[in-house]
Amino acid sequence: MEVILKQDVTGLGYKNDTVKVKPGYGNNYLIPNGFALIANDSNKRLINENVRQAAHKAAKIKQDAEALAAKVGDLTIEVGTKAGESGKIFGAVTALQIADVLKAKGFDIDRKKVHLKEIPKQLGTYTATLDLHKEVKHDIQVKVVAE
């Protein structure tokens, strides 16, 4: 079944994308919750018209995302956490903690846009990806240190 996404859905696609999903997922979750529309001809025409009208806005949003990625640059942030003597931390470092550190440094990035390639469970340096836009992704280094 093909659906048109009305908003970004993590792991599936971005707003106005046409994606193939299983019928149960589309009919029982995406469509009732307002995340998607059935991809029939009239809905496709409607979405194409909306995309055409919003193209200049989308270019501005992409430009802002690229500017933010350039401003962040090769930033390495430090996240302090409690750790044992062997270097193993209690719990894990989450996207929320990284977003809070970024906010303290002056970058207003939502926690949902921070993705960790591997969940930090030891002291050390890890890579986090900032999903700033559909086409703009930026990697930063996260250094997990003991408090």
C-alpha positions as a LaTeX table, in Angstrom:
\begin{tabular}{lrrr}
\hline
Residue & $x$ (\AA) & $y$ (\AA) & $z$ (\AA) \\
\hline
Met1 & 0.00 & 0.00 & 0.00 \\
Glu2 & 1.30 & 3.46 & $-0.85$ \\
Val3 & 0.76 & 6.42 & 1.46 \\
Ile4 & 1.77 & 10.09 & 1.39 \\
Leu5 & 3.27 & 11.27 & 4.67 \\
Lys6 & 1.74 & 14.40 & 6.16 \\
Gln7 & 4.64 & 14.84 & 8.60 \\
Asp8 & 8.08 & 13.38 & 9.27 \\
Val9 & 7.94 & 9.81 & 10.58 \\
Thr10 & 11.19 & 8.51 & 12.06 \\
Gly11 & 12.50 & 5.50 & 10.19 \\
Leu12 & 9.93 & 5.82 & 7.41 \\
Gly13 & 10.29 & 9.13 & 5.61 \\
Tyr14 & 9.76 & 12.85 & 5.55 \\
Lys15 & 6.75 & 15.09 & 4.98 \\
Asn16 & 5.21 & 14.79 & 1.49 \\
Asp17 & 7.16 & 11.60 & 0.66 \\
Thr18 & 5.27 & 8.74 & $-0.99$ \\
Val19 & 6.25 & 5.49 & 0.71 \\
Lys20 & 5.19 & 1.85 & 0.51 \\
Val21 & 4.02 & 0.35 & 3.80 \\
Lys22 & 2.20 & $-2.78$ & 4.84 \\
Pro23 & $-1.59$ & $-2.35$ & 4.74 \\
Gly24 & $-2.04$ & $-2.93$ & 8.48 \\
Tyr25 & 0.53 & $-0.27$ & 9.39 \\
Gly26 & $-1.05$ & 2.22 & 7.00 \\
Asn27 & $-4.70$ & 1.54 & 7.80 \\
Asn28 & $-4.37$ & 0.99 & 11.54 \\
Tyr29 & $-1.65$ & 3.46 & 12.55 \\
Leu30 & $-0.53$ & 6.04 & 9.99 \\
Ile31 & $-3.88$ & 7.11 & 8.54 \\
Pro32 & $-5.98$ & 7.15 & 11.78 \\
Asn33 & $-3.29$ & 9.12 & 13.64 \\
Gly34 & $-3.10$ & 11.70 & 10.86 \\
Phe35 & 0.46 & 10.85 & 9.82 \\
Ala36 & $-0.44$ & 9.89 & 6.24 \\
Leu37 & $-2.97$ & 9.93 & 3.40 \\
Ile38 & $-3.74$ & 7.16 & 0.93 \\
Ala39 & $-1.70$ & 7.81 & $-2.22$ \\
Asn40 & $-4.50$ & 8.05 & $-4.77$ \\
Asp41 & $-4.46$ & 10.40 & $-7.80$ \\
Ser42 & $-6.34$ & 13.29 & $-6.18$ \\
Asn43 & $-4.16$ & 13.25 & $-3.05$ \\
Lys44 & $-1.01$ & 13.09 & $-5.19$ \\
Arg45 & $-2.15$ & 16.14 & $-7.19$ \\
Leu46 & $-2.99$ & 17.99 & $-3.97$ \\
Ile47 & 0.40 & 17.22 & $-2.41$ \\
Asn48 & 2.26 & 18.15 & $-5.62$ \\
Glu49 & 0.49 & 21.52 & $-5.68$ \\
Asn50 & 1.30 & 22.13 & $-2.01$ \\
Val51 & 4.96 & 21.18 & $-2.59$ \\
Arg52 & 5.16 & 23.51 & $-5.58$ \\
Gln53 & 3.75 & 26.40 & $-3.57$ \\
Ala54 & 6.01 & 25.71 & $-0.60$ \\
Ala55 & 9.19 & 25.22 & $-2.64$ \\
His56 & 10.63 & 28.64 & $-1.78$ \\
Lys57 & 9.89 & 28.08 & 1.92 \\
Ala58 & 11.58 & 24.68 & 1.74 \\
Ala59 & 14.67 & 26.25 & 0.17 \\
Lys60 & 14.85 & 28.74 & 3.04 \\
Ile61 & 14.48 & 25.96 & 5.65 \\
Lys62 & 17.23 & 23.93 & 3.96 \\
Gln63 & 19.47 & 27.00 & 3.83 \\
Asp64 & 18.89 & 27.60 & 7.56 \\
Ala65 & 19.74 & 23.95 & 8.30 \\
Glu66 & 22.95 & 24.21 & 6.27 \\
Ala67 & 23.88 & 27.41 & 8.10 \\
Leu68 & 23.29 & 25.70 & 11.45 \\
Ala69 & 25.44 & 22.74 & 10.37 \\
Ala70 & 28.23 & 25.13 & 9.34 \\
Lys71 & 27.90 & 26.98 & 12.65 \\
Val72 & 28.12 & 23.74 & 14.62 \\
Gly73 & 31.15 & 22.73 & 12.54 \\
Asp74 & 33.53 & 20.20 & 14.09 \\
Leu75 & 32.13 & 20.66 & 17.55 \\
Thr76 & 33.08 & 18.19 & 20.26 \\
Ile77 & 30.81 & 18.28 & 23.27 \\
Glu78 & 31.44 & 16.82 & 26.69 \\
Val79 & 28.72 & 15.03 & 28.60 \\
Gly80 & 29.47 & 14.37 & 32.26 \\
Thr81 & 28.05 & 11.29 & 33.91 \\
Lys82 & 28.71 & 9.07 & 36.89 \\
Ala83 & 31.03 & 6.19 & 36.15 \\
Gly84 & 32.62 & 3.29 & 37.95 \\
Glu85 & 36.33 & 2.71 & 38.33 \\
Ser86 & 36.45 & 0.48 & 35.25 \\
Gly87 & 35.07 & 3.28 & 33.03 \\
Lys88 & 31.60 & 1.82 & 32.75 \\
Ile89 & 28.94 & 4.49 & 33.23 \\
Phe90 & 25.80 & 4.11 & 35.30 \\
Gly91 & 22.92 & 4.12 & 32.83 \\
Ala92 & 23.59 & 5.55 & 29.37 \\
Val93 & 24.04 & 8.90 & 27.67 \\
Thr94 & 20.84 & 9.81 & 25.82 \\
Ala95 & 19.88 & 12.17 & 23.02 \\
Leu96 & 18.18 & 14.38 & 25.61 \\
Gln97 & 21.45 & 14.92 & 27.47 \\
Ile98 & 23.24 & 15.76 & 24.22 \\
Ala99 & 20.45 & 18.18 & 23.21 \\
Asp100 & 20.72 & 19.89 & 26.62 \\
Val101 & 24.49 & 20.35 & 26.22 \\
Leu102 & 23.96 & 21.73 & 22.70 \\
Lys103 & 21.30 & 24.13 & 24.03 \\
Ala104 & 23.75 & 25.32 & 26.72 \\
Lys105 & 26.27 & 26.04 & 23.95 \\
Gly106 & 23.68 & 28.11 & 22.05 \\
Phe107 & 22.40 & 25.59 & 19.50 \\
Asp108 & 18.65 & 24.99 & 19.74 \\
Ile109 & 18.38 & 21.44 & 18.38 \\
Asp110 & 15.46 & 19.20 & 19.34 \\
Arg111 & 16.34 & 15.89 & 21.02 \\
Lys112 & 14.40 & 14.01 & 18.36 \\
Lys113 & 16.91 & 15.23 & 15.78 \\
Val114 & 19.89 & 13.76 & 17.67 \\
His115 & 20.72 & 10.17 & 16.73 \\
Leu116 & 23.47 & 8.10 & 18.30 \\
Lys117 & 25.12 & 5.43 & 16.17 \\
Glu118 & 25.85 & 3.43 & 19.31 \\
Ile119 & 24.56 & 4.06 & 22.81 \\
Pro120 & 27.44 & 5.18 & 25.08 \\
Lys121 & 27.86 & 2.82 & 28.01 \\
Gln122 & 31.58 & 3.43 & 28.59 \\
Leu123 & 33.68 & 6.55 & 28.97 \\
Gly124 & 35.11 & 7.67 & 25.64 \\
Thr125 & 34.30 & 9.45 & 22.41 \\
Tyr126 & 31.23 & 8.64 & 20.31 \\
Thr127 & 29.63 & 10.02 & 17.15 \\
Ala128 & 26.16 & 11.56 & 17.12 \\
Thr129 & 24.29 & 12.56 & 13.97 \\
Leu130 & 22.17 & 15.71 & 13.90 \\
Asp131 & 19.26 & 15.28 & 11.47 \\
Leu132 & 18.77 & 18.97 & 10.72 \\
His133 & 16.85 & 18.57 & 7.45 \\
Lys134 & 15.79 & 15.94 & 4.96 \\
Glu135 & 19.03 & 16.52 & 3.04 \\
Val136 & 21.24 & 17.98 & 5.78 \\
Lys137 & 22.81 & 15.64 & 8.31 \\
His138 & 25.79 & 16.61 & 10.46 \\
Asp139 & 28.06 & 14.50 & 12.67 \\
Ile140 & 29.44 & 15.74 & 15.98 \\
Gln141 & 31.74 & 14.11 & 18.49 \\
Val142 & 30.38 & 13.38 & 21.97 \\
Lys143 & 32.98 & 12.86 & 24.66 \\
Val144 & 31.62 & 11.01 & 27.68 \\
Val145 & 33.57 & 11.99 & 30.78 \\
Ala146 & 33.26 & 11.07 & 34.46 \\
Glu147 & 31.88 & 13.72 & 36.81 \\
\hline
\end{tabular}
